[in-house]
Amino acid sequence: MADGPGYKVHHRRRREQKTDYKKRLELVKSGKHRAVVRKSNKHMNVQFALYNKEGDEIITSAKSSDLEEFGWENHTGNLPAAYLTGLLAGTRALEEGIEEAVVDLGLQMKNHGTRIFAAVKGISDSGVDINADSNSFPSEERIEGQHIDNYHENGIVSNFEETKENIISD
């Protein structure tokens, strides 16, 4: 391990590669709400956060497991579930009076057309004004689940449309 007067021990979260403090500072300086999108193998999590000195304040959030309340019967870690989670989080944000946000993707890989950008498209389609390039979004066929429909017995496309209507009408 390096030592001496020129060596600086970085923050723990930077050493663990969990936080990019330069990017976080840019997002916080904007003064807008942050739409924080995180993924795991089984779920998507979308939160609307606002900087607070004591720690970020989560205004509203949605997790893909919340989709069961709206009739979602399929896996919650796929691309259609990510879109619906973003749509649900966006509608909840609008109910809280959040009309504009900046997207915070953290240190995740930013490959275009993936689950992360499906959730961002869901936020955008809900009516929240966000800073996202529409070229990054997946195609409509993938969002509706047509690419995985033949693997599911109960039909993911029909369940997608039904769940989307339930979220919008709620």
MARDREN-523250 format. One record per atom (N, C-alpha, C): residue in one letter; atom name; x, y, z. Coordinates in steps of 0.05 Angstrom, whole numbers, plus 5000, padded with zeros to 4 digits. Example, Ala and Ser with C-alpha at 12.3 -4.5 7.8 and 13.67 -1.06 7.14 Angstrom:
+------+------+------+------+------+
: code : site :   px :   py :   pz :
+------+------+------+------+------+
:    A :    N : 5264 : 4886 : 5156 :
:    A :   CA : 5246 : 4910 : 5156 :
:    A :    C : 5264 : 4934 : 5156 :
:    S :    N : 5257 : 4955 : 5142 :
:    S :   CA : 5273 : 4979 : 5143 :
:    S :    C : 5258 : 5001 : 5157 :
+------+------+------+------+------+
This chain:
+------+------+------+------+------+
: code : site :   px :   py :   pz :
+------+------+------+------+------+
:    M :    N : 5017 : 4976 : 5000 :
:    M :   CA : 5000 : 5000 : 5000 :
:    M :    C : 5018 : 5025 : 5000 :
:    A :    N : 5010 : 5045 : 4985 :
:    A :   CA : 5026 : 5069 : 4983 :
:    A :    C : 5024 : 5085 : 5009 :
:    D :    N : 5045 : 5099 : 5015 :
:    D :   CA : 5045 : 5116 : 5038 :
:    D :    C : 5062 : 5141 : 5032 :
:    G :    N : 5064 : 5158 : 5051 :
:    G :   CA : 5079 : 5183 : 5047 :
:    G :    C : 5061 : 5207 : 5047 :
:    P :    N : 5073 : 5231 : 5044 :
:    P :   CA : 5058 : 5255 : 5046 :
:    P :    C : 5039 : 5260 : 5022 :
:    G :    N : 5045 : 5247 : 4999 :
:    G :   CA : 5028 : 5252 : 4975 :
:    G :    C : 5005 : 5232 : 4973 :
:    Y :    N : 5003 : 5213 : 4992 :
:    Y :   CA : 4982 : 5192 : 4989 :
:    Y :    C : 4957 : 5201 : 5004 :
:    K :    N : 4935 : 5198 : 4992 :
:    K :   CA : 4909 : 5205 : 5004 :
:    K :    C : 4891 : 5181 : 5003 :
:    V :    N : 4880 : 5174 : 5026 :
:    V :   CA : 4860 : 5152 : 5027 :
:    V :    C : 4833 : 5163 : 5018 :
:    H :    N : 4822 : 5151 : 4998 :
:    H :   CA : 4796 : 5161 : 4988 :
:    H :    C : 4773 : 5152 : 5006 :
:    H :    N : 4750 : 5165 : 5002 :
:    H :   CA : 4726 : 5157 : 5017 :
:    H :    C : 4720 : 5127 : 5013 :
:    R :    N : 4709 : 5116 : 5033 :
:    R :   CA : 4703 : 5087 : 5033 :
:    R :    C : 4686 : 5079 : 5009 :
:    R :    N : 4665 : 5094 : 5004 :
:    R :   CA : 4647 : 5087 : 4982 :
:    R :    C : 4661 : 5089 : 4955 :
:    R :    N : 4681 : 5107 : 4952 :
:    R :   CA : 4696 : 5108 : 4927 :
:    R :    C : 4714 : 5084 : 4925 :
:    R :    N : 4727 : 5077 : 4947 :
:    R :   CA : 4745 : 5053 : 4947 :
:    R :    C : 4729 : 5028 : 4940 :
:    E :    N : 4704 : 5026 : 4949 :
:    E :   CA : 4687 : 5003 : 4944 :
:    E :    C : 4674 : 5005 : 4916 :
:    Q :    N : 4680 : 5026 : 4902 :
:    Q :   CA : 4668 : 5032 : 4875 :
:    Q :    C : 4638 : 5032 : 4876 :
:    K :    N : 4627 : 5045 : 4896 :
:    K :   CA : 4598 : 5048 : 4898 :
:    K :    C : 4588 : 5076 : 4892 :
:    T :    N : 4606 : 5096 : 4894 :
:    T :   CA : 4597 : 5124 : 4890 :
:    T :    C : 4618 : 5139 : 4873 :
:    D :    N : 4608 : 5153 : 4852 :
:    D :   CA : 4625 : 5171 : 4837 :
:    D :    C : 4618 : 5199 : 4847 :
:    Y :    N : 4636 : 5209 : 4864 :
:    Y :   CA : 4629 : 5234 : 4878 :
:    Y :    C : 4629 : 5258 : 4859 :
:    K :    N : 4645 : 5258 : 4838 :
:    K :   CA : 4644 : 5280 : 4819 :
:    K :    C : 4617 : 5281 : 4805 :
:    K :    N : 4607 : 5258 : 4796 :
:    K :   CA : 4581 : 5257 : 4782 :
:    K :    C : 4559 : 5264 : 4802 :
:    R :    N : 4561 : 5254 : 4826 :
:    R :   CA : 4540 : 5260 : 4846 :
:    R :    C : 4539 : 5290 : 4852 :
:    L :    N : 4562 : 5303 : 4853 :
:    L :   CA : 4563 : 5332 : 4858 :
:    L :    C : 4549 : 5347 : 4836 :
:    E :    N : 4554 : 5338 : 4811 :
:    E :   CA : 4540 : 5351 : 4788 :
:    E :    C : 4510 : 5349 : 4791 :
:    L :    N : 4501 : 5325 : 4798 :
:    L :   CA : 4472 : 5321 : 4800 :
:    L :    C : 4460 : 5337 : 4823 :
:    V :    N : 4474 : 5338 : 4845 :
:    V :   CA : 4464 : 5352 : 4869 :
:    V :    C : 4464 : 5383 : 4863 :
:    K :    N : 4484 : 5393 : 4849 :
:    K :   CA : 4485 : 5421 : 4843 :
:    K :    C : 4463 : 5430 : 4825 :
:    S :    N : 4451 : 5412 : 4810 :
:    S :   CA : 4429 : 5420 : 4792 :
:    S :    C : 4405 : 5430 : 4808 :
:    G :    N : 4402 : 5421 : 4833 :
:    G :   CA : 4380 : 5431 : 4849 :
:    G :    C : 4354 : 5417 : 4843 :
:    K :    N : 4354 : 5399 : 4824 :
:    K :   CA : 4329 : 5385 : 4816 :
:    K :    C : 4327 : 5358 : 4831 :
:    H :    N : 4304 : 5346 : 4831 :
:    H :   CA : 4300 : 5319 : 4841 :
:    H :    C : 4317 : 5300 : 4824 :
:    R :    N : 4327 : 5279 : 4837 :
:    R :   CA : 4341 : 5259 : 4822 :
:    R :    C : 4324 : 5234 : 4819 :
:    A :    N : 4322 : 5223 : 4795 :
:    A :   CA : 4308 : 5198 : 4790 :
:    A :    C : 4330 : 5176 : 4791 :
:    V :    N : 4331 : 5163 : 4814 :
:    V :   CA : 4352 : 5143 : 4819 :
:    V :    C : 4342 : 5116 : 4810 :
:    V :    N : 4356 : 5104 : 4790 :
:    V :   CA : 4348 : 5078 : 4779 :
:    V :    C : 4369 : 5058 : 4786 :
:    R :    N : 4361 : 5037 : 4800 :
:    R :   CA : 4379 : 5015 : 4807 :
:    R :    C : 4367 : 4988 : 4800 :
:    K :    N : 4384 : 4969 : 4793 :
:    K :   CA : 4374 : 4943 : 4785 :
:    K :    C : 4388 : 4921 : 4801 :
:    S :    N : 4374 : 4899 : 4804 :
:    S :   CA : 4386 : 4874 : 4815 :
:    S :    C : 4378 : 4852 : 4796 :
:    N :    N : 4385 : 4828 : 4802 :
:    N :   CA : 4378 : 4805 : 4785 :
:    N :    C : 4348 : 4801 : 4784 :
:    K :    N : 4334 : 4806 : 4807 :
:    K :   CA : 4305 : 4800 : 4808 :
:    K :    C : 4287 : 4824 : 4807 :
:    H :    N : 4298 : 4847 : 4812 :
:    H :   CA : 4280 : 4871 : 4815 :
:    H :    C : 4293 : 4896 : 4802 :
:    M :    N : 4275 : 4916 : 4799 :
:    M :   CA : 4284 : 4943 : 4792 :
:    M :    C : 4274 : 4961 : 4814 :
:    N :    N : 4289 : 4982 : 4820 :
:    N :   CA : 4281 : 5001 : 4840 :
:    N :    C : 4285 : 5029 : 4829 :
:    V :    N : 4264 : 5045 : 4830 :
:    V :   CA : 4265 : 5073 : 4821 :
:    V :    C : 4256 : 5091 : 4843 :
:    Q :    N : 4274 : 5110 : 4850 :
:    Q :   CA : 4268 : 5128 : 4872 :
:    Q :    C : 4271 : 5157 : 4863 :
:    F :    N : 4255 : 5175 : 4873 :
:    F :   CA : 4258 : 5203 : 4869 :
:    F :    C : 4269 : 5215 : 4894 :
:    A :    N : 4294 : 5225 : 4893 :
:    A :   CA : 4308 : 5235 : 4917 :
:    A :    C : 4314 : 5265 : 4914 :
:    L :    N : 4316 : 5277 : 4936 :
:    L :   CA : 4324 : 5306 : 4938 :
:    L :    C : 4346 : 5308 : 4958 :
:    Y :    N : 4367 : 5323 : 4952 :
:    Y :   CA : 4390 : 5326 : 4969 :
:    Y :    C : 4382 : 5340 : 4995 :
:    N :    N : 4392 : 5329 : 5017 :
:    N :   CA : 4388 : 5341 : 5043 :
:    N :    C : 4415 : 5339 : 5058 :
:    K :    N : 4421 : 5359 : 5074 :
:    K :   CA : 4447 : 5359 : 5087 :
:    K :    C : 4452 : 5334 : 5105 :
:    E :    N : 4432 : 5325 : 5118 :
:    E :   CA : 4434 : 5301 : 5135 :
:    E :    C : 4434 : 5275 : 5119 :
:    G :    N : 4426 : 5276 : 5094 :
:    G :   CA : 4425 : 5253 : 5077 :
:    G :    C : 4402 : 5256 : 5057 :
:    D :    N : 4404 : 5242 : 5035 :
:    D :   CA : 4384 : 5245 : 5014 :
:    D :    C : 4356 : 5238 : 5025 :
:    E :    N : 4336 : 5254 : 5016 :
:    E :   CA : 4309 : 5249 : 5024 :
:    E :    C : 4294 : 5236 : 5001 :
:    I :    N : 4284 : 5212 : 5006 :
:    I :   CA : 4269 : 5198 : 4985 :
:    I :    C : 4240 : 5208 : 4986 :
:    I :    N : 4232 : 5220 : 4964 :
:    I :   CA : 4205 : 5232 : 4962 :
:    I :    C : 4185 : 5210 : 4956 :
:    T :    N : 4190 : 5194 : 4936 :
:    T :   CA : 4173 : 5172 : 4928 :
:    T :    C : 4190 : 5151 : 4915 :
:    S :    N : 4180 : 5126 : 4914 :
:    S :   CA : 4195 : 5105 : 4901 :
:    S :    C : 4176 : 5083 : 4891 :
:    A :    N : 4187 : 5066 : 4875 :
:    A :   CA : 4172 : 5043 : 4865 :
:    A :    C : 4191 : 5020 : 4861 :
:    K :    N : 4183 : 4997 : 4869 :
:    K :   CA : 4199 : 4973 : 4865 :
:    K :    C : 4183 : 4954 : 4847 :
:    S :    N : 4197 : 4938 : 4831 :
:    S :   CA : 4183 : 4921 : 4812 :
:    S :    C : 4165 : 4901 : 4826 :
:    S :    N : 4170 : 4895 : 4852 :
:    S :   CA : 4152 : 4877 : 4866 :
:    S :    C : 4125 : 4890 : 4872 :
:    D :    N : 4123 : 4917 : 4870 :
:    D :   CA : 4098 : 4932 : 4873 :
:    D :    C : 4079 : 4926 : 4850 :
:    L :    N : 4089 : 4916 : 4828 :
:    L :   CA : 4072 : 4912 : 4804 :
:    L :    C : 4051 : 4890 : 4808 :
:    E :    N : 4056 : 4873 : 4828 :
:    E :   CA : 4036 : 4852 : 4833 :
:    E :    C : 4009 : 4863 : 4841 :
:    E :    N : 4009 : 4887 : 4854 :
:    E :   CA : 3985 : 4900 : 4862 :
:    E :    C : 3968 : 4909 : 4838 :
:    F :    N : 3982 : 4912 : 4815 :
:    F :   CA : 3969 : 4922 : 4791 :
:    F :    C : 3963 : 4899 : 4771 :
:    G :    N : 3968 : 4874 : 4779 :
:    G :   CA : 3961 : 4851 : 4763 :
:    G :    C : 3985 : 4839 : 4748 :
:    W :    N : 4009 : 4847 : 4754 :
:    W :   CA : 4033 : 4835 : 4740 :
:    W :    C : 4037 : 4807 : 4751 :
:    E :    N : 4038 : 4787 : 4733 :
:    E :   CA : 4041 : 4759 : 4742 :
:    E :    C : 4067 : 4747 : 4733 :
:    N :    N : 4084 : 4762 : 4721 :
:    N :   CA : 4109 : 4751 : 4710 :
:    N :    C : 4133 : 4759 : 4726 :
:    H :    N : 4156 : 4751 : 4717 :
:    H :   CA : 4182 : 4757 : 4731 :
:    H :    C : 4185 : 4787 : 4733 :
:    T :    N : 4197 : 4796 : 4755 :
:    T :   CA : 4200 : 4825 : 4759 :
:    T :    C : 4228 : 4835 : 4752 :
:    G :    N : 4245 : 4818 : 4741 :
:    G :   CA : 4272 : 4827 : 4733 :
:    G :    C : 4276 : 4830 : 4704 :
:    N :    N : 4254 : 4831 : 4688 :
:    N :   CA : 4258 : 4833 : 4659 :
:    N :    C : 4252 : 4861 : 4649 :
:    L :    N : 4255 : 4865 : 4623 :
:    L :   CA : 4253 : 4891 : 4611 :
:    L :    C : 4224 : 4903 : 4613 :
:    P :    N : 4203 : 4888 : 4608 :
:    P :   CA : 4176 : 4900 : 4611 :
:    P :    C : 4170 : 4908 : 4640 :
:    A :    N : 4180 : 4892 : 4659 :
:    A :   CA : 4175 : 4899 : 4687 :
:    A :    C : 4191 : 4924 : 4694 :
:    A :    N : 4214 : 4928 : 4683 :
:    A :   CA : 4230 : 4952 : 4688 :
:    A :    C : 4215 : 4977 : 4677 :
:    Y :    N : 4204 : 4975 : 4653 :
:    Y :   CA : 4188 : 4997 : 4642 :
:    Y :    C : 4164 : 5004 : 4659 :
:    L :    N : 4150 : 4983 : 4668 :
:    L :   CA : 4126 : 4988 : 4685 :
:    L :    C : 4134 : 4999 : 4712 :
:    T :    N : 4157 : 4992 : 4722 :
:    T :   CA : 4166 : 5003 : 4748 :
:    T :    C : 4172 : 5033 : 4744 :
:    G :    N : 4185 : 5040 : 4722 :
:    G :   CA : 4190 : 5068 : 4717 :
:    G :    C : 4164 : 5084 : 4713 :
:    L :    N : 4145 : 5072 : 4700 :
:    L :   CA : 4119 : 5085 : 4696 :
:    L :    C : 4105 : 5089 : 4722 :
:    L :    N : 4106 : 5069 : 4740 :
:    L :   CA : 4093 : 5071 : 4766 :
:    L :    C : 4107 : 5092 : 4783 :
:    A :    N : 4134 : 5093 : 4783 :
:    A :   CA : 4148 : 5113 : 4798 :
:    A :    C : 4142 : 5141 : 4787 :
:    G :    N : 4141 : 5144 : 4761 :
:    G :   CA : 4134 : 5170 : 4749 :
:    G :    C : 4107 : 5180 : 4757 :
:    T :    N : 4087 : 5162 : 4757 :
:    T :   CA : 4060 : 5171 : 4765 :
:    T :    C : 4059 : 5178 : 4794 :
:    R :    N : 4074 : 5163 : 4811 :
:    R :   CA : 4075 : 5170 : 4839 :
:    R :    C : 4089 : 5197 : 4843 :
:    A :    N : 4110 : 5202 : 4827 :
:    A :   CA : 4124 : 5228 : 4828 :
:    A :    C : 4106 : 5251 : 4821 :
:    L :    N : 4090 : 5247 : 4800 :
:    L :   CA : 4072 : 5268 : 4792 :
:    L :    C : 4051 : 5274 : 4813 :
:    E :    N : 4043 : 5253 : 4828 :
:    E :   CA : 4024 : 5257 : 4850 :
:    E :    C : 4037 : 5274 : 4872 :
:    E :    N : 4063 : 5271 : 4875 :
:    E :   CA : 4078 : 5287 : 4896 :
:    E :    C : 4085 : 5314 : 4886 :
:    G :    N : 4079 : 5321 : 4861 :
:    G :   CA : 4085 : 5347 : 4850 :
:    G :    C : 4112 : 5350 : 4837 :
:    I :    N : 4125 : 5327 : 4832 :
:    I :   CA : 4151 : 5328 : 4818 :
:    I :    C : 4146 : 5327 : 4788 :
:    E :    N : 4153 : 5348 : 4774 :
:    E :   CA : 4148 : 5349 : 4745 :
:    E :    C : 4174 : 5347 : 4729 :
:    E :    N : 4197 : 5351 : 4743 :
:    E :   CA : 4223 : 5351 : 4729 :
:    E :    C : 4244 : 5337 : 4746 :
:    A :    N : 4261 : 5321 : 4734 :
:    A :   CA : 4282 : 5307 : 4749 :
:    A :    C : 4306 : 5302 : 4730 :
:    V :    N : 4329 : 5297 : 4743 :
:    V :   CA : 4352 : 5288 : 4728 :
:    V :    C : 4356 : 5259 : 4735 :
:    V :    N : 4366 : 5244 : 4715 :
:    V :   CA : 4369 : 5215 : 4718 :
:    V :    C : 4396 : 5209 : 4732 :
:    D :    N : 4395 : 5192 : 4752 :
:    D :   CA : 4419 : 5184 : 4767 :
:    D :    C : 4421 : 5153 : 4763 :
:    L :    N : 4440 : 5145 : 4746 :
:    L :   CA : 4444 : 5117 : 4740 :
:    L :    C : 4466 : 5105 : 4757 :
:    G :    N : 4481 : 5121 : 4771 :
:    G :   CA : 4502 : 5111 : 4788 :
:    G :    C : 4525 : 5100 : 4772 :
:    L :    N : 4538 : 5079 : 4782 :
:    L :   CA : 4561 : 5067 : 4768 :
:    L :    C : 4553 : 5043 : 4751 :
:    Q :    N : 4527 : 5040 : 4745 :
:    Q :   CA : 4519 : 5018 : 4729 :
:    Q :    C : 4528 : 5021 : 4700 :
:    M :    N : 4531 : 4999 : 4685 :
:    M :   CA : 4538 : 5001 : 4657 :
:    M :    C : 4514 : 5014 : 4642 :
:    K :    N : 4521 : 5033 : 4625 :
:    K :   CA : 4501 : 5048 : 4611 :
:    K :    C : 4498 : 5039 : 4582 :
:    N :    N : 4491 : 5014 : 4578 :
:    N :   CA : 4486 : 5003 : 4552 :
:    N :    C : 4459 : 5010 : 4542 :
:    H :    N : 4457 : 5021 : 4518 :
:    H :   CA : 4431 : 5030 : 4507 :
:    H :    C : 4413 : 5006 : 4502 :
:    G :    N : 4387 : 5010 : 4508 :
:    G :   CA : 4367 : 4990 : 4503 :
:    G :    C : 4364 : 4970 : 4525 :
:    T :    N : 4376 : 4975 : 4548 :
:    T :   CA : 4375 : 4955 : 4570 :
:    T :    C : 4353 : 4962 : 4590 :
:    R :    N : 4351 : 4945 : 4611 :
:    R :   CA : 4330 : 4949 : 4631 :
:    R :    C : 4331 : 4977 : 4644 :
:    I :    N : 4355 : 4987 : 4648 :
:    I :   CA : 4357 : 5013 : 4661 :
:    I :    C : 4343 : 5034 : 4644 :
:    F :    N : 4348 : 5034 : 4618 :
:    F :   CA : 4336 : 5054 : 4601 :
:    F :    C : 4307 : 5048 : 4596 :
:    A :    N : 4298 : 5024 : 4599 :
:    A :   CA : 4269 : 5018 : 4598 :
:    A :    C : 4255 : 5031 : 4622 :
:    A :    N : 4268 : 5031 : 4645 :
:    A :   CA : 4256 : 5044 : 4668 :
:    A :    C : 4256 : 5075 : 4664 :
:    V :    N : 4277 : 5085 : 4652 :
:    V :   CA : 4278 : 5114 : 4646 :
:    V :    C : 4256 : 5122 : 4626 :
:    K :    N : 4251 : 5105 : 4606 :
:    K :   CA : 4230 : 5110 : 4587 :
:    K :    C : 4203 : 5110 : 4601 :
:    G :    N : 4199 : 5092 : 4620 :
:    G :   CA : 4174 : 5091 : 4636 :
:    G :    C : 4170 : 5117 : 4651 :
:    I :    N : 4192 : 5128 : 4663 :
:    I :   CA : 4190 : 5153 : 4677 :
:    I :    C : 4182 : 5175 : 4657 :
:    S :    N : 4195 : 5175 : 4634 :
:    S :   CA : 4189 : 5195 : 4614 :
:    S :    C : 4160 : 5193 : 4603 :
:    D :    N : 4151 : 5169 : 4599 :
:    D :   CA : 4123 : 5165 : 4589 :
:    D :    C : 4102 : 5172 : 4609 :
:    S :    N : 4110 : 5173 : 4635 :
:    S :   CA : 4090 : 5180 : 4655 :
:    S :    C : 4084 : 5210 : 4655 :
:    G :    N : 4102 : 5226 : 4643 :
:    G :   CA : 4098 : 5254 : 4642 :
:    G :    C : 4119 : 5271 : 4657 :
:    V :    N : 4138 : 5258 : 4670 :
:    V :   CA : 4159 : 5272 : 4684 :
:    V :    C : 4180 : 5280 : 4663 :
:    D :    N : 4188 : 5306 : 4664 :
:    D :   CA : 4208 : 5316 : 4645 :
:    D :    C : 4236 : 5308 : 4655 :
:    I :    N : 4250 : 5291 : 4640 :
:    I :   CA : 4277 : 5282 : 4648 :
:    I :    C : 4297 : 5288 : 4626 :
:    N :    N : 4322 : 5286 : 4634 :
:    N :   CA : 4344 : 5291 : 4615 :
:    N :    C : 4354 : 5265 : 4603 :
:    A :    N : 4340 : 5254 : 4585 :
:    A :   CA : 4348 : 5228 : 4573 :
:    A :    C : 4345 : 5229 : 4543 :
:    D :    N : 4363 : 5216 : 4529 :
:    D :   CA : 4363 : 5215 : 4500 :
:    D :    C : 4345 : 5192 : 4492 :
:    S :    N : 4326 : 5197 : 4474 :
:    S :   CA : 4308 : 5176 : 4466 :
:    S :    C : 4321 : 5154 : 4449 :
:    N :    N : 4345 : 5160 : 4439 :
:    N :   CA : 4360 : 5139 : 4425 :
:    N :    C : 4370 : 5117 : 4443 :
:    S :    N : 4371 : 5122 : 4469 :
:    S :   CA : 4380 : 5102 : 4489 :
:    S :    C : 4358 : 5082 : 4496 :
:    F :    N : 4333 : 5089 : 4491 :
:    F :   CA : 4311 : 5073 : 4499 :
:    F :    C : 4309 : 5047 : 4482 :
:    P :    N : 4299 : 5025 : 4494 :
:    P :   CA : 4294 : 5001 : 4478 :
:    P :    C : 4271 : 5004 : 4459 :
:    S :    N : 4269 : 4987 : 4440 :
:    S :   CA : 4247 : 4988 : 4421 :
:    S :    C : 4220 : 4981 : 4434 :
:    E :    N : 4198 : 4990 : 4422 :
:    E :   CA : 4172 : 4985 : 4433 :
:    E :    C : 4166 : 4955 : 4435 :
:    E :    N : 4176 : 4939 : 4416 :
:    E :   CA : 4171 : 4910 : 4416 :
:    E :    C : 4184 : 4898 : 4441 :
:    R :    N : 4208 : 4907 : 4448 :
:    R :   CA : 4222 : 4896 : 4471 :
:    R :    C : 4208 : 4906 : 4497 :
:    I :    N : 4199 : 4930 : 4497 :
:    I :   CA : 4185 : 4941 : 4521 :
:    I :    C : 4160 : 4925 : 4526 :
:    E :    N : 4145 : 4918 : 4505 :
:    E :   CA : 4120 : 4903 : 4509 :
:    E :    C : 4126 : 4874 : 4515 :
:    G :    N : 4150 : 4864 : 4512 :
:    G :   CA : 4157 : 4837 : 4518 :
:    G :    C : 4154 : 4817 : 4496 :
:    Q :    N : 4152 : 4826 : 4471 :
:    Q :   CA : 4148 : 4808 : 4449 :
:    Q :    C : 4172 : 4790 : 4445 :
:    H :    N : 4196 : 4798 : 4453 :
:    H :   CA : 4220 : 4782 : 4450 :
:    H :    C : 4221 : 4759 : 4469 :
:    I :    N : 4205 : 4759 : 4490 :
:    I :   CA : 4204 : 4737 : 4510 :
:    I :    C : 4177 : 4724 : 4513 :
:    D :    N : 4158 : 4733 : 4497 :
:    D :   CA : 4130 : 4724 : 4500 :
:    D :    C : 4127 : 4694 : 4495 :
:    N :    N : 4142 : 4683 : 4476 :
:    N :   CA : 4139 : 4654 : 4471 :
:    N :    C : 4151 : 4636 : 4492 :
:    Y :    N : 4166 : 4648 : 4512 :
:    Y :   CA : 4177 : 4632 : 4534 :
:    Y :    C : 4158 : 4630 : 4557 :
:    H :    N : 4138 : 4647 : 4558 :
:    H :   CA : 4119 : 4648 : 4581 :
:    H :    C : 4093 : 4635 : 4573 :
:    E :    N : 4082 : 4620 : 4593 :
:    E :   CA : 4057 : 4606 : 4588 :
:    E :    C : 4033 : 4625 : 4588 :
:    N :    N : 4034 : 4644 : 4606 :
:    N :   CA : 4010 : 4661 : 4609 :
:    N :    C : 4011 : 4686 : 4592 :
:    G :    N : 4030 : 4689 : 4574 :
:    G :   CA : 4030 : 4711 : 4555 :
:    G :    C : 4038 : 4738 : 4567 :
:    I :    N : 4062 : 4745 : 4564 :
:    I :   CA : 4072 : 4770 : 4577 :
:    I :    C : 4061 : 4795 : 4564 :
:    V :    N : 4056 : 4794 : 4538 :
:    V :   CA : 4046 : 4818 : 4524 :
:    V :    C : 4019 : 4827 : 4533 :
:    S :    N : 4000 : 4807 : 4536 :
:    S :   CA : 3974 : 4814 : 4545 :
:    S :    C : 3974 : 4823 : 4574 :
:    N :    N : 3991 : 4810 : 4591 :
:    N :   CA : 3994 : 4818 : 4619 :
:    N :    C : 4006 : 4846 : 4621 :
:    F :    N : 4024 : 4853 : 4603 :
:    F :   CA : 4037 : 4879 : 4602 :
:    F :    C : 4016 : 4901 : 4597 :
:    E :    N : 4000 : 4897 : 4577 :
:    E :   CA : 3979 : 4917 : 4570 :
:    E :    C : 3960 : 4921 : 4593 :
:    E :    N : 3951 : 4899 : 4605 :
:    E :   CA : 3932 : 4900 : 4627 :
:    E :    C : 3944 : 4915 : 4651 :
:    T :    N : 3969 : 4909 : 4658 :
:    T :   CA : 3983 : 4922 : 4680 :
:    T :    C : 3987 : 4951 : 4675 :
:    K :    N : 3995 : 4958 : 4650 :
:    K :   CA : 4000 : 4986 : 4643 :
:    K :    C : 3974 : 5002 : 4646 :
:    E :    N : 3952 : 4991 : 4637 :
:    E :   CA : 3926 : 5005 : 4640 :
:    E :    C : 3919 : 5009 : 4669 :
:    N :    N : 3925 : 4989 : 4686 :
:    N :   CA : 3919 : 4991 : 4715 :
:    N :    C : 3936 : 5013 : 4728 :
:    I :    N : 3961 : 5015 : 4720 :
:    I :   CA : 3978 : 5036 : 4731 :
:    I :    C : 3969 : 5064 : 4723 :
:    I :    N : 3963 : 5067 : 4697 :
:    I :   CA : 3955 : 5093 : 4687 :
:    I :    C : 3928 : 5102 : 4699 :
:    S :    N : 3909 : 5083 : 4702 :
:    S :   CA : 3882 : 5090 : 4712 :
:    S :    C : 3881 : 5094 : 4742 :
:    D :    N : 3902 : 5084 : 4756 :
:    D :   CA : 3901 : 5085 : 4785 :
:    D :    C : 3907 : 5112 : 4796 :
+------+------+------+------+------+
